[in-house]
Amino acid sequence: MIGTNHEHEPTSMTLSPVEAIAAAYVQESGGDPEEALRAAIADALADLTEWERRTRRAERLVSRGYARGLVGGGIADHGETGGRVLKPAP
């Protein structure tokens, strides 16, 4: 059960994270639940798109590291040494 404050609105202390986020979207939309749902979906899709972009970039960097010889324990410089692999000092 959701707790209430003196104004009969849900209190954030008793809301689950999902309920708190939903309440914030409804409040931001001026109390329009349909608008709040659209905004939440739009934000989720934007976050997913950004996550996918970062994942693809990380995969490219990993692939580039393997192509430059990182597998052998060296440290790739990514340009400062012209792509040579630097080996740690013994």
C-alpha positions as a Python dict, from the first residue, in 0.01 Angstrom:
ca = {
    (1, 'M'): (0, 0, 0),
    (2, 'I'): (129, 344, -87),
    (3, 'G'): (162, 588, 201),
    (4, 'T'): (27, 940, 176),
    (5, 'N'): (127, 1277, 307),
    (6, 'H'): (-114, 1533, 450),
    (7, 'E'): (-227, 1640, 105),
    (8, 'H'): (-324, 1281, 13),
    (9, 'E'): (-49, 1242, -246),
    (10, 'P'): (184, 941, -249),
    (11, 'T'): (501, 988, -46),
    (12, 'S'): (833, 900, -205),
    (13, 'M'): (947, 718, 109),
    (14, 'T'): (692, 441, 59),
    (15, 'L'): (704, 412, -320),
    (16, 'S'): (896, 146, -505),
    (17, 'P'): (1145, 279, -760),
    (18, 'V'): (900, 204, -1042),
    (19, 'E'): (616, 383, -864),
    (20, 'A'): (838, 684, -789),
    (21, 'I'): (945, 712, -1154),
    (22, 'A'): (586, 675, -1274),
    (23, 'A'): (466, 938, -1027),
    (24, 'A'): (739, 1177, -1144),
    (25, 'Y'): (636, 1133, -1507),
    (26, 'V'): (268, 1188, -1422),
    (27, 'Q'): (356, 1500, -1223),
    (28, 'E'): (577, 1630, -1506),
    (29, 'S'): (294, 1573, -1756),
    (30, 'G'): (54, 1781, -1550),
    (31, 'G'): (-138, 1475, -1432),
    (32, 'D'): (-201, 1329, -1778),
    (33, 'P'): (-122, 955, -1750),
    (34, 'E'): (-123, 902, -2129),
    (35, 'E'): (128, 1182, -2181),
    (36, 'A'): (335, 1046, -1892),
    (37, 'L'): (342, 701, -2053),
    (38, 'R'): (448, 846, -2388),
    (39, 'A'): (725, 1048, -2222),
    (40, 'A'): (849, 744, -2026),
    (41, 'I'): (856, 531, -2341),
    (42, 'A'): (1035, 803, -2538),
    (43, 'D'): (1298, 837, -2263),
    (44, 'A'): (1342, 459, -2241),
    (45, 'L'): (1389, 434, -2619),
    (46, 'A'): (1641, 720, -2614),
    (47, 'D'): (1834, 547, -2334),
    (48, 'L'): (1825, 216, -2522),
    (49, 'T'): (1952, 382, -2840),
    (50, 'E'): (2238, 545, -2647),
    (51, 'W'): (2323, 215, -2475),
    (52, 'E'): (2331, 36, -2812),
    (53, 'R'): (2557, 310, -2957),
    (54, 'R'): (2800, 279, -2667),
    (55, 'T'): (2797, -100, -2691),
    (56, 'R'): (2880, -89, -3063),
    (57, 'R'): (3162, 159, -2995),
    (58, 'A'): (3303, -60, -2719),
    (59, 'E'): (3287, -364, -2947),
    (60, 'R'): (3477, -173, -3218),
    (61, 'L'): (3743, -68, -2968),
    (62, 'V'): (3782, -426, -2847),
    (63, 'S'): (3807, -553, -3204),
    (64, 'R'): (4064, -284, -3286),
    (65, 'G'): (4263, -382, -2976),
    (66, 'Y'): (4273, -746, -3081),
    (67, 'A'): (4377, -646, -3433),
    (68, 'R'): (4662, -438, -3291),
    (69, 'G'): (4795, -723, -3078),
    (70, 'L'): (4652, -659, -2734),
    (71, 'V'): (4594, -1032, -2693),
    (72, 'G'): (4966, -1086, -2626),
    (73, 'G'): (4961, -876, -2309),
    (74, 'G'): (5084, -552, -2460),
    (75, 'I'): (4921, -216, -2421),
    (76, 'A'): (4795, -49, -2737),
    (77, 'D'): (4868, 319, -2765),
    (78, 'H'): (4581, 412, -3004),
    (79, 'G'): (4785, 646, -3220),
    (80, 'E'): (5066, 795, -3015),
    (81, 'T'): (5316, 531, -3136),
    (82, 'G'): (5169, 480, -3479),
    (83, 'G'): (4973, 172, -3375),
    (84, 'R'): (5271, -17, -3230),
    (85, 'V'): (5206, -235, -2927),
    (86, 'L'): (5388, -138, -2612),
    (87, 'K'): (5504, -418, -2385),
    (88, 'P'): (5517, -360, -2009),
    (89, 'A'): (5866, -338, -1861),
    (90, 'P'): (5982, -659, -1688),
}
